Amino acid sequence: MDWNYVSDVLDLLLRFLHVVAGIAWIGASFYFIRLDLGLRPPAEGDVRDGVSGEYWGVHGGGFYHSQKYRVAPRVLPEHLHWFRWEAYTTWLSGFALLVVLYYVDAGTRLVDRAVADLEPWQAVAISVAGLAGAWLAYDALCRVVRSDLVLGIGVAAMVVLAAWGAGELFAPRAAYLQVGAMLGTIMAANVFFAIIPAHWELIRAKQAGRDPDPAPGVNAKRRSVHNNYLTLPVVFTMLAGHFPLTFAHDRAWLVLLGVMGLSAYLRHFFNAWHLGRREWAIPAVVAVGAVLLAVALEPSDERATAQAPPSDAEVRAIVTERCAGCHAGVAAPNGVRLDSLAGLRANARAVERMAIDSRAMPPGNATGITDRERDLLAAWLASR
């Protein structure tokens, strides 16, 4: 069976699984942070039973009453749901997608020799090392640094370094995905190495008839809050591959940091809302930042006016040699058929975005399109 077909099938199945599991994981994170920040003092009798806070909600035609214990209930319930497989499935499916789409085809998707002259195996090794290194560095910071402010500054510095480093090593689209995968690895590892073990400590202590140590639970809560703030930045890196105006910018790593910072700040607005604070300055700052980014990312039209338009024959030769190998027939990516001048005209905006404004296509410049050929395409499209 043809590998390209198998790759497409795996892409579809794994991407669907990744999205569904991610929705479940992020939804649980958002809900439990909302629940925790919205806790109110419990009734006097519940306090004696060890309850630290309660939350009343209405949803789906009914009332719900949730309680949180200071450490653990006196008696373990018979049925106890664990929130972990959402995280594990999201990471495993995401890593599988990384392997199928980027590691197997690293020479095209992961490597861009205009960025760094890496062999495919070197790029894959660096990527995997980056995933593991991100967790080790973050975990070490969490173990050493007690101040949340100092820790936040340290993690932010790590993200800056990761964004810059990925931009210096990988193809632009892959660089964004690499940073997102590093943060996603931190989030999943938090669940596996910190949050779930803390839950086991509570349960084993109750089963052994001893008072549970609250320290692991406090650490688990800290890591859970970190995950909550990382969700929107990671989601952006998953979506950014569809928007070359971001990842193909000359300073793409700064664009990535800008969007990540704004999205994490917006997440803080909702967390503050759950605490009863309406900090309207936050969405205002995010909106202004988004507008400034949009203005800064607007592509220049200098290339389109730099020269007289070429002939149809010249353009046909460029498209046939550089683009039509993939963009032909009904299976052309995203339906963008470039096997004729009519197809090129019909998909002019997509060509401008992907091959001229952002230079995202061909991936890794696998077909060797030159700057002059891009300029000729731009001039021809501008004249239509």
Buried (B, 14 or more C-beta within 10 A) or exposed (E): EEEEEEBEEBEEBBBEBBBBBBEBBBEBBBEBBBBBBBBEEBEEEBEEBBBBBBBEEEEEEEEEEBBBBEBBBEEEEEEEEEBBEBBBBBBBBBBBBBBBBBBBBBBBBBBBEEBBEBEBEBBBBBBBEBBEBBBEBBBEBBEEBEEEEEBBEBBBEBBBEBBBBBBEBBBBBBBBBBBBBBBBBBBBBBBBEBBBBBBEBBBEBBEEEEEBEBEBBEBBBBBBBBBBBBBBBBBBBBEBBEBBBBBBBEEBBBBBBBBBBBBBBBBBBBBBBBEEEEBEEBEEBBEEBBEEBEEEBEBEEEBBEEEEBBEEEBBBBBBBEBBBEBBBEEEBEEEBBBBBBEBBEBBBEBBBBBBBBBBBBBBBBBBEBEEEBBBBBBBBBBEE
